[in-house]
Amino acid sequence: MTRYISILALFFFALSACTETAKTVTPTAVERPVITNPLPSWQENGNKEAIIDFVEKTTTENSPDFIPVADRIACFDNDGTLWSEQPMYFQLAFAIDQVKTEAKNHPEWKHQESFKALLAGDMEKVMSGGEQALLQLVSASHANRTTEEFDKNVADWMKTATHPKTGKPYHKMVFKPMLELLHYLQSKDYKTFIVSGGGIDFMRVWAVEAYNIPSHQIIGSSIKTKYEVGADGIPKLIKLPELNFNDDKEGKPVGIHQHIGKRPVLAFGNSDGDYQMLQWTTTARGYPRMGLILHHTDAEREWAYDRKSAVGKLDKGLDDAAKYGWLLVDMKDDWKTVYPSN
């Protein structure tokens, strides 16, 4: 069952376009926080000190490792790095809920096997329908609507949806230690970017407030969008059920190049989907570089998974972390807490 949910999740993410509130946000200038005690939720056991040392030496003007503000680029994966991702990617949970919500308006779905199976919770049967069945589900949850309609659907879902295991709203399942790291970097004039396999439009609805990262610094997968002027003379952007860009694995360095135009000096991920982003970041010459991997080892406070996980698989990254000098951040040993308290 988990394997089929994972396959469906990856497909949704390839075709898809926290925090104290969940609403559509108009991008504004990001405020520079003042940090007097960096990373208070991190344990004093080596990795915290390594991160602070890297940030301080690259932002101190007299340091031989000083990096000019224009080149202080830090890229973060989202799913499994900035918030949880088990037992399925949260965007997939959104897609499934959207299909269930829309079912009452589509009596014809009762006669379409893919929808019947999904509504019955039979993911194995959904997958047996192949790509055509998945495209139908993607269209129902993400495409064939304006960008404004999609944004509202995501915002409304975020206000009410809760995680099946924790009971928390999804936007409460961001990682407190990662929020501290983002804010610390931002206080030192680092530009922080999200580089995720998740949908760019899905993230931009809520992630601006969640991470204090403006929408133009969020990079993700997307489906095609067309410009259309309606009968009322008002222009609209319509989301289409066609892949535009898959921001995962090899796609991440490509997305960084296309959206940012510079290599990061710091990259943080949690799975083999982030391998190429970390590799591309840390093998560049010139400035000091840092690569980090969040290793999910805490079954009590979150989840413990890596090599055999259907979601967020970490295998090759574990094998090659030492080779590239990537820091393995152990959730159980490195973090005093996981989620914000409120």
N, C-alpha and C positions, 0 to 999 in steps of 0.2 A: 504493500500500500504506500509506504513512504517513498519508494522508488518512483511510483507513478506521480505522486504529488510533486516530487522534485522535478521530474521531466516537464510537467505542466507548468511549474513555476518558472523554469528556465525559458520556456516558450513564451509565456506571458511577458517576461522581462525583456526578451529580445524584441517583442512587438509593442512594448508599452512606451508610452511617450518617451519623549522628545521635549522636553518642551512643556511649557505651561499652558499653552492654548493651541488650538488647531483651527486655523482659519486662513482664508486667502489673504496674502500680505502684499501690500504695495512696496516694492523694494525701496529702501532708503539707505542713506549713508550709514555704514557700520560704525558704531561708537567704539573708540579705543578704550578698553577697560584698564584699570589700574590694578596691578597684581603685586601685593606685598608678601604673600606666602604661597609660592608656586606649588601646585599639585598636592594639596593637603589630604586628598583621599588616596594617595599612593603610599605604599609602604617604603620605609627607608632601607632598601635592600639591594641597591645597585642600579637598577634600571631607572629609577627616579633621578638619581644623581647623574647618570649618563645623559638623560634627556636635558636636564637643567644645564649641565656643562656644555652640551652642544648649542643650546639656545643662547647662553650667555657669551660664549666665545665667538659666535657668529654675529652677534649684535653689539659687541663692544668695539668701538672705533680703533683703539690702539692694538687690538688683537691681530695676530698674523692670520687668523681664520675669519676675519671680518667679512661679512657678505653685505653688499649694498642693499638698501631697502627694495629697489626695483627687482632684485633677483631672489628675494626671500619668498619662495614659493613652497607651500606645503600642501600635499594632496592626501586626502583621506577617503578610503572606501566607506560606504554607509552601512549596508546590511552586515551585521556581525562585527562591525568595527565601531560604529557610533551608536548603534542600537541593536537589540537582539534580532535573531532571525529564525529561531526554532518555534514550533516544529515545521513551519513553512515560512517562506518569505512573506512579510506582512502585506506586500502589494498583491500577492496571490489571494490572501484572505479578503482583501478589498474586492478583487475581481469576482470571487465566488459570491460574496454578499451582494454585489451589484446584480448578478444574474438572478439570485433568489428574489431580490427586491423587484426586479423588472418582470418576473415571471407572470404576475397577475395581469400585466398589460399585453402579454403575448400568449394567447391561448394556443397558437400554432406550435409552440414549443413542446406541448404535450405529445406531439406526433413526431418530434425530432429526437433521435436517439441520444445525441450528445447532451442536450439539455435535460432530458428525462434522467439520464444517468447521473449528471452532476447534482440535480435537485434531490436525487435519492442517495447521494453520497457514494456512488459506485464509481470511483476514479479509474478502476481497471477497465471498466466498460467505456469510459470517456476516452481513455488512451487508445482503445481498440479502433476508434473512429479515425485515427490518424490525423494528418495535418488539416484536412478539411473541417473536421469536428472542432479542432482547437481554434481555427480561424473564426468559426461561428461564435465561440465563447469570447474570444478577444473582441470581436465586433460588438457583442452585446455589452461588454463591460468597459471598454476603452474608446472604441472608434464610433464613427457615424454620429458625431455630436460636435458642437462647437467647443473650443478650448475653454470658454467661460462655463459652459455646462459641466464639462469634465472637472474643472477646478472646484465647482460647487459640490459635485458628488463626493470628491475626495474630502473636502472640508467638513461636509455633513457627516460622513462616515467616521472621520477622526473624532468627532464630538461624542459619538455614542458607542463605537465598537470597542470591545474589550477582548483581551487575550484569553484563549480557552484554558490555559493552565494557571497563569498568575492572577487573572481577574482584573489586571491593570488595564487602563486605556493604553492603546498602542503608543500614544505620544508620551506616556510616562515611562516607557521602557528604553529610554536613551541612557547611556552610561555616564554617570556622574564624573568618574575620573577622566573620561574623554572630553567632556565639556570643559573641565579644568584645563586640560592640555590645549584645547582650541583657544580658550580665552587667554591663556598664558602666551601663546604664539602671537595672537592678535595684539596683545599689549606690547609686544616687541616688534611691531610693524611687519610681521609675517602676513602674507596674503594666504588665507586658508581656503582650499577648494575641496568640494566633494566630487569624487570621481567614482561613480557607482554603476553597476550593471542594472540597477533599478531604473524605473522610468523617470526621465528628467521632469516631465510635467507633474507627475505624482509627487516628487520630492519638493518641487518649488512651492507647492501649496502651503506646506507646514515647516519646511526645514530652515527657512529664513529666520523665523523666531526661535526655532529649536537650537540652532547652532551659532546664531549671530553671523551668518554667512549670507551675503547678498545673492539674489537669484542668478545673476550673471556669473557667479563663481560656483555654480552647481552644474556638473556635467553628468549625463546619464544616457541610457538607451532611449530611442525615440521611434515613433511611427511617423509615417508621412503625414503632412498637413497641407491642405490646399486653401487658397484665398478665394473667397466667393462673395459676391454682392447680392444680397437678398432682394426680394420683390419690394421690400420697404426702403431699398437704397442704402442699407447699412451694411458695410463690409464685415465679414466674419471669417474666422479660421476654422476649418472643419478637419477633424482628425480622421484619418483613413486607416483601414486594416491592412497596411502594407509596411514592412520593415523599412526604416530609414537608416538607423545606425545602432549597432550592438556594442555597447560600451563595457565589454567584459574581456578578460584575458588580453590577447594581442590588441584588442580594440582600445584598451585604456591608454597606452602611450599615444596611439593615434588621436584619440579624443583630447588628450592633454595638448598635443601639438596643435590641433585644429582650433581649440578654444583658448589656450593660454599663449602658445607660441614660445614657451621656454620650458626647459627641463626643471622639475622640482629639485629642491635640495633635501627635502624630507618627504617620505611617503610612508603611509601607515595602512596596513590591510589585515586580513584575518584568514584568507583562504587562497587556494591555488588560482582562483580567479584574479587575484591581485599580484601574482608572481611577476608578470611582465612589467607591471608598473614599478614594482620594487627594483627589479633588475635594471630597468632603463634609468631609474633615478640614481642608483648607487654605483653604477659602473661609469658614470660620466666623470670626466677630468675637471680639474679646476677647483671649485669650491669644496669644502667639506660636505659630505652627504650622510644622511641617516635613513636607514630602512628599519621599520618595526612591524612585527606581526603579533596580533592579539591571539593568544592561545586559550581557547575555551576549556578550562580545566575545573570549573566550579559547578558540580552537579547540584549542590545544595542551594546556592544563591542564584544560579542561572542554569547552564547546561554544560556538560562535559562531552566534547566531540572533536574529532580531527580526521584521521585517515579514512575511515569508512563511512563518514557521514554523507547522507544523500543531499544535505543542505550545508553549504559552507565547508566543503571538503578541504582539509589541509593535509597534504601528503608530500608533494614535491617541495613545498615551502619549508616544511620541517627538515627535510633531508639537506636542503641547500642553504639554510639560514647561516650556518657557520661559515660556509664557503664565501658568502657575500658580506659577512659581517652584520647581518640583520639581528636586531635585538628581539628576542622572544619575550613578550610580556605575558606572564602567567597570571591569569585572572584571579586564581585562588590565592597565590602568594604575593602578588604585586598590588592588589587593590584592597583597601580597607572596607570599601562599600561598592556596590554595583550600580544601583539606581538612586536617583534623587529621592529624598524622603517625602516630598510632596508633589 
